[in-house]
Amino acid sequence: MRVNHEARAAAAESRRAQTRARLIEAAMTVIAEKGPEASSIEDFVAAAGVSRGTFYNYFPTHEDLLHALNTEISEALDKTLEPVRSGMDDPAVLLATVVHRILAAFVLDPVRAWLALKFEAMAIPRQAVFEARFDAIYSAAVATGRFRHCEVAAARNLVFGGFRMGQRDIALGEVGPEHAVDLVALMLIALGLTPAEATQISRDAFEAARLALVT
C-alpha cells in the first residue's frame, strides 16, 4: 500500500493552520471582553477548545499570541488597501485615502479598533508594515514636491501620533467620524499642502472611504 506523504503533509499543515486560526480568533474574543492585560492562557485555551499543550505548540508565550493577533489585524488592513495603492498617482491623495480607509474600517469594526488601541499601549513588537508604507509615500511626495522635506521619522511621528489620538477619540465616542476630515487635513497642511487643498483632499477621501466600506 502506497502512502501519499505529500497529501499527509498537506493535511497536517492544514490542520495546524486551522488550529492556529482558532486560537487567534479565540484570543480576539477574549481580549475584546477582558483586555490584553487581564486575559490569560487559560482563557485562550478554554475559548478555543484546545489543551494548554496545544497552545504552547503554536505560541510559546502569552506575548507571542498577542503579537500574532496584532500582526493579523495589521495584515488584514494592509490587504484591503492594495487596490488603493495601485490606483493612485498623487502621494498626498494616497496618504489621505489610506488614513481615512483605516479609520473608517475601525468605525465599522469597533472590536478590532479597541484591540489595536490596546496593543499600541503594550510592549509588544511594532508592526513595521504601515511604517514602511508611510515612508514610501512620504518619500514619493517629497520627490515630487508635494510635501516639504524633513526627517522621515518626524513626519511619521506626526501622522501616526495624530492618527492614534483620532482613532482613540472616535472609538471612545468623544468625537464623531467626521472628526477625521479636519484631522487628516491638518496632517496634510503640516506636511506642506495649502489649507484649501488639504481640506478638499481630506473631505474627498473621507467620503470615498465611507462609500467604499458600505458597498
Summary of the structure (lengths in Angstrom):
residues: 215
radius of gyration: 20.3
end to end distance: 53.2
largest distance: 75.2
contacts: 630
relative contact order: 0.10
helix: 78%
strand: 0%
